Amino acid sequence: MSDQLLLVDDEPALRSAVQAYLEESGFTVQTATNGNEGWEMVQRFTPDLVISDVMMPQADGYQFLKKLRDDVRFQALPVIFLTARGMTGDRITGYDAG
């Protein structure tokens, strides 16, 4: 049985490319297009890992992470941000959200 991943990204081409790469590497990947959709997905299945973009419409990655950490069921769920944002302030915001 392969690890279950949730990939949350609003950019279709990037989401598709990352999903294909991860599936070729043996992972089972579910996808969502924003933080709200990602939240709905984790309600249906608990992934082993979440990979999320930061900049998305409706609910961004920081809001999604905060929602996960505020729910006792998902407080220990590993989350990786996959983003073009790399400034120190962006990293601090990510740490504060988690």
N, C-alpha and C positions, 0 to 999 in steps of 0.2 A: 504494500500500500504506500503510495507516495504522499509526501507532505502536501497539505492543503494551504494554498496561498490566496490572499485577496489582494488584487492589484487595483488601486483607485487612482484614475487619471482621466482628465477631461479631453486630452489630445488623442484622437482615434489612432493616428499613425504610430505614435509612441506606445500607446497602450497595446496595440496589436503586435508591434515588434518585441516589446518586453515579454508579453504573454507567450509568443512563439518561442523565444529564447528559453524561458523558464520551463515550458512544457517539453522542449527538446532535451532539457537537463533533467527531466524526470518528475517535475512537480505537477500537481493538479492546480490549475489557476482559474479562479472566478474573478470577474471584473466588475467594476462600478465606475461611473463617470463623474461622481462628485462625492463629497462627504456625506450628504444625506442618503444617497443610494448605498454608499459603503456601510452606513449605520444599519440600513435595512438588511443588507447582506449578512452582517455579523449576527443579526437576530435569527436568521435562518440556518446558519452553520457557523461554527466557531473555527476560524482558520488557525493554522499553526503560526502564521506570520502575516502581517499586513505590510504592504509596500504602497506608499501614498505620495502623490504629488502634493505640493503645498498650495500653489496658486490654481484654484478651481472656482467655478461659479457656484452659487447657492450656499454651499458650505465648504470652506477651504480645509486644507489638511490640518491646520492648527485647531480649528473648531471640531473636526472629526476626532482628533487625538484627545482633546479635552473631554468630549462626550464618552469616549472609550474609558478614559481614566476615572471618570466620575461614576462609572458603573462597576460595582464590585466583581461582576462576572468577567470583565475584560481588563482589570487593572494590571494583570501580569502578561497580557498579550503583547508579544514583541511587535514593534512598529518601526519601519525604516522609511525615512523621507527620501524620495527620489525627486530631486528638484534642481533647477538651474540657479536657485538662490543660494548663495554661499557666504554671505557677509556674516561677520560675528554676531551682529544683532539678530539676524535670521536664526542662527543656531540657538541663541539665548531664548528667543521666542518659542522655538521648538521644545527646548528643555522645560521651559515654564509651563507649556501646554500639557506636558506629560507628567 
